Amino acid sequence: MTMPGPLAALTDPARAFIAALPKAELHVHHVGSASPAIVARLAERHPGIVPADPEQLADYFRFRDFAHFVEIYLSVVDLIKTGEDVRLLTYEVAAEMAGQCIRYAELTVTPYTSVVRGIAPEEFVEAIEDARVAAERDFGIVLRWIFDIPGELGLEGADGTLKVALEHGPSALVGFGLGGPEIGVPRPQFKPYFDAARAAGLHSLPHAGETTGPETIWDAIRDLGAERIGHGTSAVADPTLLSYLAQHQIPVEVCPTSNVATGAVVELSAHPIIAMVSAGVRVTVNSDDPPMFATTLNGEYAVAARLLGLDDVGVGNLAKTAVRASFAERSYQERLLTEIDAYLSRSA
């Protein structure tokens, strides 16, 4: 499913403002960030069902529903067969992020899906770390990792992900997450794994309430100790939950275009981000799996600006909310906030 580019709806000055605004991104997937050019290079290396033609990939990335999205996503995961594939993907994704003035990103990585395909945990971690260091040197972008459980693999995936995190996790690892399908994958069963990850100093960052109801979000908070909620679109169906999120300042990682593309939200004009902001919830704007949904973080900021009626200062405040909701070192947060303020002053 594709939609008109959100930036096209803005004036030239507004597009330019968003494009050059220093930003942080908190909900973006490693494999899901692979552009058609990157996927095509991987498909050429490993021929199969995924097209090696970037133009054909646009049709390939048309999703009937969330289940079909997961199926397509995993077919791209199948292209990552070696440590060098992991490094290529990571470095090129970071380069494209930096081109959008993304200064900091907490990239959600699913190491276990690569481990079960034959890449040793040590090789996987070495590859993402090598790419992270190179990207910071070459592009100035700071990357941190969230290792997430592939929900479709259940407790086996949880056990494998926790093992990689505890035994091989690099110093840049800040969070432990849970992705994949929500239907048929109850959150409470993962409590022991999140308890262990939190005891090791990792932050709890599960997806919840994207394709299921508010109770999944409550489960993520009560059982998994969620410190941010991935997606959380169904929270608006429960006023008590909205009040709880606002009162306890639990940020929600909103990904508008993704939610429409996967069918979690019917259309952008009905997106719950409006009700979330009205309720005082801390909302961050993110791109999720941007090339797969024909969007970018800049495009998602444009969507948010349009839905929320934001001027440049309002868009800048969105960027600052993401920085404050991140798990970047405090000194780096202050540095990035200062950069955003300076940009707003110059643009006034």
N, C-alpha and C positions, 0 to 999 in steps of 0.2 A: 504494500500500500504506500503510495507516495502522495505528497501534498505540495502546493506551491511553496517556494522558498520564503520563509518568514521575513527575511531581510528585504525582500522586494516590496513589502508593504510599508516600509519606512522611508522617510526623506533621506536624501544623500547625507546631510549632516548627522542625522541620527545613526545611519549605518556606519559612518566614519567614526563617530564617537564610540560605539560599541566595539568596533574592530580594534581600536587602539587602547581600549580600557584594560589596564592590568587586571587579571582575573585568576581565581583559584577554582578548581573543579574537584568535587568530592564524590561524585557518582558516575564513574566512567569505566567501562570494562576493557581489559587488555586486548583480548581477541576481538571483541566487538568494535574496537577502534580502528581496526585494520581497514584502510581505504581500499577502493577497487584496485588501485595501482599496486598496493602491497599484497592483496589477496591474489591478484593475477600473477605476481612474481612467485608466490608460494605454489600456486596451481601449476605453473610451468615446471617447477621443480618436482612436483608430485601429482602427475596427471590423474584425473578421476572425474567425479561428478560435478565438481565446482568449475565453472567456466574460467578459462585463462584470459578471456577477453573482457577488459574493464566495462565495455558497453553492455555486454551480455549480463554482467553481474547486476546491473540495475534491475533487470527483470527477475533475476534469481533472488534478489532481496525484496521480493514482494510477498508479504506474509498474509495468509488467510486468517490466522488467529495466533494466540500466544504459543500454542503447542507447535504450530508450524514454524514459528520463529525459533523455538528451541531446537527443532530438527535442523534448520538451516544453519543456525549458530554452531551446532556440533559438527556439521560437515566442514565448516571452516577450521574448527579445532583439529579435525583429522589431517589438515594440511601441515600441522606443526609437528614434525617428526624428529627433529634434531635440535641440539642446543644452538646451532647456528641459525635455524629457523626462528627460535625464540628471540635470539639477539636481534636479528633483522627486524622482526615485528616490533619489538620494544623500542628500538632506536628510531625507526621510521615513524612510529606513532608519536613519540616525543617530539620529533622534528615538526610534524604537522600541528601538534598542540602549540608549540612555541610560536608558530606562524600566526596563531590567533591571539597572541599576547597572553597566553596562559602561563603564568609564572610558577604555579605550584599545582600539583595534581596528586590526589590519592587514588592510585590506579588499582582497581579491583582485579586481582589475578586469581586464577583457579588452577593451582599447580597440580592437583590430583588428576585432572583430566589429561594432563600431559604425562604424568607418571604412569598411569594405567596404559598409555599408548607407547610406553617403552623408554621415555626420557628419565634418566636417573634424577632424583631430587637435587643432588649436588650440582648436576649439570644444569638443571633448570634455574636454580637460584643463582649460580655463577653467571648464567647468560643474562638474566634480567638485571643483575647488579652491574655487570660490565657495561650494558647498554645505558643504565641509569647514570653511571659516572661519566660516560662519554657524552651523554645528552646534556648533562649539567655543564660540562666543560665547553661543549660546542654551541649550545643554544641558550644557556642560562636558565633552563627550566629545572625546577626541583621536583623530583618524584619520590613519593612514598608508597608503600605497598599495603593493600588489604588482601589477605589470603582468604578466599571464601569457599565454603562447602558447596559442591554441586548438588543441589537438593535432589535431583533425579537419581542420584546414586545412594541416597539414604544414609544410614549409619556407617556403611562401608566408606562412603565419601567423606563423612565427618571424621572418622578415625584416621583416614589417610591424610586429610588436610591438616588435622591437628598435629600429626606426627611430623609432617614437613615443617610446619610452623615452629614447633618446639625444638626439633633436632637440627633444622637447617635454616631457620629464619634469620635473615640478615638484620643488621641494625636499623635499616630503613623500613622494616616491617612495623606498622603502627596499629593495624586492626585485624580483626577476625570477623568474617562475614558469612552470609548464607544467601545463595542465589538460586537460580533455576526456577522450576515450577513451584507454585504454592499449593495448588489444589492436590490433595492427597499426600501432602508433605507437611504434617503438623509440626509447628515450631517447638513445642515442649520436649519432644524426643531428643532435641539437640542440646538440652540444658547441661549435661555433664561436660560436653565438649567446650561450650562457651565458658563454663565455670573454670575449666582448666586453662583456657586461653587467657581469661581475665586474670587469673592467679599469676600468670606469667607476665603480666603487664600490658597485654594487648587490649585495645578498645573493642567494644561490641557494636558491630555495624551491620545488622541483618536487613535483608529485604523483607517487607511485610506489607500486606494490605494493598497490593497492586491488583491481583486477580481474585482475591478473597476479601471477606468482610473485615470490619473493625476488630473482631475478636482475635484475628491473627496479629494485629498490631499490639493488642493487650498482651498476647502470649509473648511477643518479642520483648516487651518491656518487663513483664513479670518474671518470665522464665529465662530469658537470655540476657537480661540486663542491658537492653539496647540503649546506646548513648546517642545514636542518630537512627532515623528510620529511612530505609531505602524505599522510595516511591510513596507509600502511605496514602494513596489516593482515596481509599475507602474510609479514612478517618472522618471525613465530613458527614458520614451517615450516623455518627455517634457524637452528639454535642458534649457529652461528658468526657469523651476521649480528646476532643479538640481542646477543651478547657485544660485537661491534664497536660497535654503537650505544651500548651502555652504557659501554664503555671510553672512547669518544671523545665521550661526552656529546652526541650528536646527537639533538635532541628529535624526537619523533614527534607529529604533529598528529592526534589521534584524534577521530573523529566517529561515535559509536556508532549513533545512530538512523539516520543517513544510510546507514551500511554495511548495515544490515538492510533499509532501504527499497529500496536499489538491488540487493539480492541478493548483495552482496560477502561478507556474513556471514549465516549461516542464521537465527540468533536471538540476542537480546541475551545470554542466559545463556552462549552459546558465544563471546562477543566476545573477541578476542585481547588486549584491554586488561589482562586479568588476568595473562596470561603475560608481557606486556611489563613490567608493574610488578614482577612477581616476579623478572624478569631484571635489574632495576635500570635499565631504560630510562627516560629523562626523558620523561614523558607529559604532554601538554597536552590539555585537553578543549575541544572546539569544536562548532559547530552546522552548519557547511558551507553548506547552503541551507535555513535553518530553516523558513520557511513551506511550502516544497515538501514537507518531510518531517513537517509538523505537529509541530514541536518548537521549542524556544528554547534559548539557552545555559543558562538556569536549569534547563530540563528535562534537558539533557545532564549538568549537574553532579549532578542527582538520579540519573540512570542510573549515573554513575560511583560515586556514594556507595553505591548499592545493590550494584553488582557487586563493588566493592572493600571493602565493609564499613567505610566511613569514618565517623568521628564528625566533629563540627564542626571540630576542629583539622585532621583529615585533609583535609577539603574546603577549608579555608583554605590548606593547603599546596599543593593543586592550583592554587589561584588564584595563589599566589606563584610556582609553577613557570612558569606562563604569562608572568608579568611578566618573570621572569629570562630566559626563552627568547625574549623579544621583541627587536626592534631599536629600541625606544624609547631616547631619550637617557638616559644614566646617571642624571642628576639626576631625571628624571621617574620612572624605575624606582624609585629610592630613595623618592621621595615616595609612590608608589602602594603600595610594600611597607610603608611606615610606616602608611599608611591602613588596609591590611589587618590589620596587627598590632594597631592601635588598636581595630578592629572586633572582632577575636577577644577582646581583653581585656574589652571591654564585654559581649560575649556569654557570657563564661565563667560 
